């Protein structure tokens, strides 16, 4: 592997990519083929939170098999003259848990609102908690990779 493409296991690098990436692509088990979807997210310690509807395909997949994978990228630049891409990325695995506890849901939704500077009220009102699903992904494995310009 070339030096500039080296894998990174540095927690500071993880923090940087988690804080600058705009979205996270989550892969779930869906029978014969994986189901992958881009999502808003927030990381809190060794957990990632996403929000969703109370029912739907994503939750059906998680209920059948909570083992998931995810990836996120930051600072992506395509250098057309060199036919290459510079980036910082993370890939990981985890176990998804549908959050039922209203306090945990509220903290997660407030953190999501803060991360994306959403114009919704915080703390999250009880009515919004009742109509919003939250999934926590407990991170099992995480690795980073980067390709930087010379």
C-alpha positions in Angstrom: 0.0 0.0 0.0 1.4 3.4 -0.9 2.3 5.7 2.0 -0.3 8.4 1.3 -3.1 5.7 1.2 -2.2 4.3 4.6 -4.9 3.1 7.0 -5.4 5.2 10.1 -6.4 4.0 13.5 -5.8 7.4 15.3 -8.7 8.5 17.5 -8.0 12.1 16.6 -8.5 11.2 12.9 -11.8 9.5 13.7 -12.9 12.6 15.6 -12.0 14.8 12.6 -13.8 12.8 10.0 -16.9 12.3 12.2 -17.1 16.0 12.8 -16.7 17.1 9.2 -18.5 14.4 7.2 -22.0 15.6 6.2 -23.7 12.2 6.0 -23.2 8.5 6.8 -24.1 5.6 4.5 -25.5 2.8 6.5 -25.6 -0.8 5.2 -28.1 -3.3 6.6 -29.0 -6.9 5.9 -31.9 -7.2 3.5 -32.0 -10.8 2.4 -29.8 -11.6 -0.5 -28.4 -8.1 -1.1 -27.4 -5.3 1.4 -29.6 -2.3 1.8 -27.6 1.0 1.9 -28.9 4.4 2.6 -27.3 7.8 3.3 -28.4 9.4 6.6 -27.9 12.3 8.9 -26.0 11.2 12.0 -24.4 12.3 15.2 -21.7 10.5 17.2 -21.8 10.4 20.9 -18.8 8.6 22.4 -18.7 5.1 20.9 -22.2 5.4 19.5 -23.8 6.8 16.4 -27.4 8.1 16.4 -29.7 8.4 13.5 -33.4 9.5 13.3 -36.1 7.9 11.3 -39.8 7.2 11.0 -41.4 4.9 13.5 -41.9 2.2 10.9 -40.3 1.4 7.6 -37.8 -0.7 5.6 -34.8 0.5 7.7 -36.3 -0.6 11.0 -37.5 -3.9 9.5 -33.9 -4.7 8.4 -32.6 -3.8 11.8 -35.2 -5.9 13.6 -34.3 -8.9 11.5 -30.5 -8.4 11.9 -29.0 -5.6 14.0 -25.5 -6.1 12.5 -24.7 -3.1 10.3 -21.8 -1.5 8.5 -21.2 2.2 7.7 -18.9 4.5 5.9 -18.5 8.3 5.8 -16.2 10.6 3.8 -14.9 14.1 4.3 -12.7 16.5 2.4 -13.3 14.8 -1.0 -11.6 16.4 -3.9 -11.4 15.0 -7.4 -8.1 15.8 -9.2 -9.1 15.3 -12.8 -5.7 15.9 -14.3 -4.2 13.1 -12.2 -7.3 11.0 -12.4 -7.4 10.5 -8.7 -9.5 11.4 -5.6 -8.2 12.8 -2.3 -10.3 12.0 0.8 -10.5 11.1 4.4 -12.9 8.2 5.2 -14.0 5.9 7.9 -15.5 2.4 7.6 -17.0 0.6 10.5 -19.3 -2.1 11.8 -21.7 -2.0 14.7 -24.9 -3.3 16.2 -28.1 -1.2 15.7 -30.5 -0.8 18.6 -33.9 0.8 18.3 -34.1 3.4 21.1 -37.3 3.3 23.2 -36.1 5.3 26.2 -37.6 8.9 25.8 -34.6 10.4 27.7 -32.0 8.8 25.4 -34.2 9.7 22.3 -34.4 13.3 23.4 -30.6 13.6 23.9 -30.0 12.0 20.5 -32.4 14.3 18.7 -31.1 17.4 20.5 -27.5 16.4 19.5 -28.6 15.8 15.9 -30.3 19.2 15.8 -27.2 20.9 17.2 -24.9 19.1 14.7 -26.9 20.2 11.7 -28.0 23.6 13.1 -31.6 22.6 12.7 -34.3 25.1 13.3 -36.3 22.8 15.5 -37.0 23.4 19.2 -34.6 21.9 21.8 -35.0 20.2 24.1 -37.1 18.1 21.8 -40.8 18.3 22.7 -42.6 15.2 23.9 -44.9 15.2 20.8 -41.8 15.1 18.5 -40.3 12.3 20.6 -43.5 10.3 20.2 -43.5 10.6 16.4 -39.8 10.1 15.7 -37.7 7.0 15.7 -34.1 6.9 16.9 -31.6 4.2 16.3 -28.3 3.9 18.2 -25.4 2.1 16.5 -22.9 0.7 19.0 -19.6 0.8 17.2 -17.8 -2.5 17.1 -15.0 -1.8 14.7 -13.7 1.3 13.1 -10.8 2.1 10.6 -9.9 5.2 8.8 -8.2 5.7 5.4 -7.0 8.8 3.7 -5.4 9.9 0.5 -3.9 13.4 0.7 -2.3 15.5 -2.0 1.5 15.4 -2.0 
